[in-house]
Amino acid sequence: MNPSCSRMPALDRAPSPAPRFNSFADPAHTTLYDQIGHSIGGDAADKLIADLGGRRLYIPITPTSGSTIARSIGLLAALAMARAFGGDRLLIPVTSDHLRRRVRIVEMRAGRVSISRIARELRCTERYVYKVLASNRTPEIHSCDCSRSFKQRGRGLGSSTTSAPIAERLKRGHINQRS
């Protein structure tokens, strides 16, 4: 018998089946709550969030009955979660209604509600409110030539040598080089 197998019970187990990936699923919209719910089930995920939401939690590779996660959701669910997240530290989400909260943040801000009031009413951080608003912002397209408007405002020196990149000015000999 291999001595390393007796010390590491995880090596004695049969390999877990390969995860099934849905080729049509959009990975950008998968939240941590969805991943936890997929690994241990929705009810256990809700219990975990109710007990440990908002905390950074270490998920042991082989949880025992006395570990924090096993006391919260039970040993079988903790083992299932260890299969997916074992050895990682997770920031357990505070609530499971992120999509509704994101929509509400955008609606409230469109109604000119302050950032701090949105965070206070929806029980989240101001940083999260800014993050949601930034992700929903559409990129602005500028139709003006910024270098021309810069010179027109009088901030440029007017000569073409100062607006050219340094490499171009070196080629033309407009920069005094020290030896």
Disulfide bonds with the S-S distance in Angstrom:
none
